[in-house]
Amino acid sequence: MNAVRQIDEANRTMTLEAGVTLERAQQIAHQYGLLYPLSLASEGSATIGGNLATNAGGTQVLRYGNTRDLCLGLELVLPNGEVWSGLNTLRKNNTGYDMKHLFIGAEGTLGVITAAVLKLFPAPVDTLTAFIATKDLNHVVQAFNACQKQFDAQLTAFEYISPNALNLVCEQFNYLHPFADEPQAHVALIEISNTSTQADALNALHQSFHSHISSAIEQGHIRNAIVAQSGAQQTQFWRIREQISAAQKRVGKNIKHDISVPISAIAEFVKITCAELELHYPSIEPTIFGHIGDGNLHFNVSRGQAFADANALMAAETDINQIVYIQVQKYNGSISAEHGIGLLKRDWLEVLKSPVELNLMSIIKQGLDPFNIMNPGKILNQ
Ligand SMILES: Cc1cc2nc3c(=O)[nH]c(=O)nc-3n(C[C@H](O)[C@H](O)[C@H](O)COP(=O)(O)OP(=O)(O)OC[C@H]3O[C@@H](n4cnc5c(N)ncnc54)[C@H](O)[C@@H]3O)c2cc1C
């Protein structure tokens, strides 16, 4: 299941079988001078089928949406063995229920995806990549809003890295801290993409970004900025962001939360949740990073000074999850922004989703898979 079924350049779509890896899908698009914008640290091994089943997000959701937004049609095998060939290539098709959305993000509980029609976009001609340093998370959110207002669709990524996360990844991998004099800075990695082939377009973008940054510094909104001067430096900036999870793994177990809250509530949510955690576990230091433009934070708790050892940390897992998820609920957030429910968060889903919604999900599952043969026990406890 890893064939390329069709590339339609004029329609800007590609039809791929589900076993094609995300990296290969990106390369196929690239060969046609186009972009398949989904981008994840696991892209070398993750497949199109897995991306769809988990409705994967990643770093470019801000501009292009998550996997659900990138899919026009699906082919799949239903639990009763029937094949649904829904390889729609249309951008407009209002003919009743849009069935593909049932299967995207269903984590393989309703059917096996065998192929998909995916949207393609004009490939950026150049990108501008920069780190900015700010005083606190509030200022990061302000900087995001200002950047989006100024650059709109050209803003293709805006990633937050907390002081803990940045110090950890730099220490673990011997990376140069981009703001070595300010280890307590709250940092964002910004990517602005230029799709215009006009010769002076990148220069204009650089100038406009520089004046945007200068005025933000003058007004005290941000403290400092570094713009990557080469492709190699851009890659290095992204490496710092993408290796945070690996750096956390190196220092031992941690309790992961993949949460989202409205962008306007991010700074307050973090402040209140950290204070609540600190109340119960003094000296606790969550390692926080994520996709500010999507309101999605990876709010991870590792051992730090608050726990004697990894066992003590893991013994507190349920309690820590409860503290975090109660705040998520208060801020109308989600306990799983992009990693799905699986088995680990299933019990939380039962607590946090409304009975009406749970019942609807259960009706759909039973209707399509009455013998519960598709990933039994995942998402729903049945
Ligand atoms: C290092 C790392 C970084 C990551 N970063 C991100 C990130 O930034 N954003 C994000 O959203 N996610 C991220 N993820 C999780 C990501 O969603 C998955 O890696 C990827 O999308 C899943 O693809 P996979 O092929 O590995 O699926 P698997 O892990 O093999 O499967 C995932 C689920 O999908 C089901 N499934 C797989 N294939 C099919 C199919 N053909 N039909 C039906 N069901 C199927 C499986 O049964 C399983 O329930 C990351 C994961 C790793 C390991």
PDBQT file of the ligand as one rigid body, heavy atoms in Angstrom, charges set to zero:
ROOT
HETATM    1  C1  LIG A 401       8.974  11.897  17.351  1.00  0.00    +0.000 C 
HETATM    2  C2  LIG A 401       7.502  12.109  17.106  1.00  0.00    +0.000 A 
HETATM    3  C3  LIG A 401       7.039  13.389  16.859  1.00  0.00    +0.000 A 
HETATM    4  C4  LIG A 401       5.691  13.606  16.628  1.00  0.00    +0.000 A 
HETATM    5  N1  LIG A 401       5.267  14.873  16.390  1.00  0.00    +0.000 NA
HETATM    6  C5  LIG A 401       3.978  15.088  16.163  1.00  0.00    +0.000 A 
HETATM    7  C6  LIG A 401       3.488  16.402  15.898  1.00  0.00    +0.000 A 
HETATM    8  O1  LIG A 401       4.225  17.373  15.904  1.00  0.00    +0.000 OA
HETATM    9  N2  LIG A 401       2.178  16.543  15.646  1.00  0.00    +0.000 N 
HETATM   10  C7  LIG A 401       1.302  15.480  15.632  1.00  0.00    +0.000 A 
HETATM   11  O2  LIG A 401       0.114  15.653  15.388  1.00  0.00    +0.000 OA
HETATM   12  N3  LIG A 401       1.734  14.243  15.906  1.00  0.00    +0.000 NA
HETATM   13  C8  LIG A 401       3.030  14.016  16.161  1.00  0.00    +0.000 A 
HETATM   14  N4  LIG A 401       3.448  12.747  16.432  1.00  0.00    +0.000 N 
HETATM   15  C9  LIG A 401       2.473  11.676  16.452  1.00  0.00    +0.000 C 
HETATM   16  C10 LIG A 401       2.035  11.488  14.998  1.00  0.00    +0.000 C 
HETATM   17  O3  LIG A 401       0.655  11.806  14.878  1.00  0.00    +0.000 OA
HETATM   18  C11 LIG A 401       2.306  10.157  14.475  1.00  0.00    +0.000 C 
HETATM   19  O4  LIG A 401       3.697   9.906  14.487  1.00  0.00    +0.000 OA
HETATM   20  C12 LIG A 401       1.840   9.909  13.031  1.00  0.00    +0.000 C 
HETATM   21  O5  LIG A 401       0.883  10.807  12.503  1.00  0.00    +0.000 OA
HETATM   22  C13 LIG A 401       1.216   8.563  13.055  1.00  0.00    +0.000 C 
HETATM   23  O6  LIG A 401       1.566   7.909  11.883  1.00  0.00    +0.000 OA
HETATM   24  P1  LIG A 401       2.076   6.392  11.958  1.00  0.00    +0.000 P 
HETATM   25  O7  LIG A 401       2.103   5.922  10.550  1.00  0.00    +0.000 OA
HETATM   26  O8  LIG A 401       3.322   6.326  12.734  1.00  0.00    +0.000 OA
HETATM   27  O9  LIG A 401       0.868   5.706  12.707  1.00  0.00    +0.000 OA
HETATM   28  P2  LIG A 401       0.913   4.617  13.891  1.00  0.00    +0.000 P 
HETATM   29  O10 LIG A 401       1.612   5.210  15.065  1.00  0.00    +0.000 OA
HETATM   30  O11 LIG A 401       1.388   3.326  13.330  1.00  0.00    +0.000 OA
HETATM   31  O12 LIG A 401      -0.620   4.487  14.195  1.00  0.00    +0.000 OA
HETATM   32  C14 LIG A 401      -1.311   5.506  14.839  1.00  0.00    +0.000 C 
HETATM   33  C15 LIG A 401      -2.784   5.101  14.946  1.00  0.00    +0.000 C 
HETATM   34  O13 LIG A 401      -3.370   5.151  13.651  1.00  0.00    +0.000 OA
HETATM   35  C16 LIG A 401      -3.893   3.875  13.298  1.00  0.00    +0.000 C 
HETATM   36  N5  LIG A 401      -3.595   3.674  11.883  1.00  0.00    +0.000 N 
HETATM   37  C17 LIG A 401      -2.364   3.662  11.307  1.00  0.00    +0.000 A 
HETATM   38  N6  LIG A 401      -2.490   3.471   9.972  1.00  0.00    +0.000 NA
HETATM   39  C18 LIG A 401      -3.825   3.381   9.709  1.00  0.00    +0.000 A 
HETATM   40  C19 LIG A 401      -4.593   3.186   8.512  1.00  0.00    +0.000 A 
HETATM   41  N7  LIG A 401      -4.019   3.029   7.325  1.00  0.00    +0.000 N 
HETATM   42  N8  LIG A 401      -5.944   3.130   8.617  1.00  0.00    +0.000 NA
HETATM   43  C20 LIG A 401      -6.543   3.273   9.827  1.00  0.00    +0.000 A 
HETATM   44  N9  LIG A 401      -5.872   3.457  10.985  1.00  0.00    +0.000 NA
HETATM   45  C21 LIG A 401      -4.531   3.510  10.925  1.00  0.00    +0.000 A 
HETATM   46  C22 LIG A 401      -3.183   2.865  14.193  1.00  0.00    +0.000 C 
HETATM   47  O14 LIG A 401      -3.975   1.713  14.414  1.00  0.00    +0.000 OA
HETATM   48  C23 LIG A 401      -2.992   3.677  15.455  1.00  0.00    +0.000 C 
HETATM   49  O15 LIG A 401      -4.171   3.654  16.236  1.00  0.00    +0.000 OA
HETATM   50  C24 LIG A 401       4.786  12.501  16.650  1.00  0.00    +0.000 A 
HETATM   51  C25 LIG A 401       5.259  11.214  16.902  1.00  0.00    +0.000 A 
HETATM   52  C26 LIG A 401       6.601  11.009  17.133  1.00  0.00    +0.000 A 
HETATM   53  C27 LIG A 401       7.082   9.608  17.394  1.00  0.00    +0.000 C 
ENDROOT
TORSDOF 0
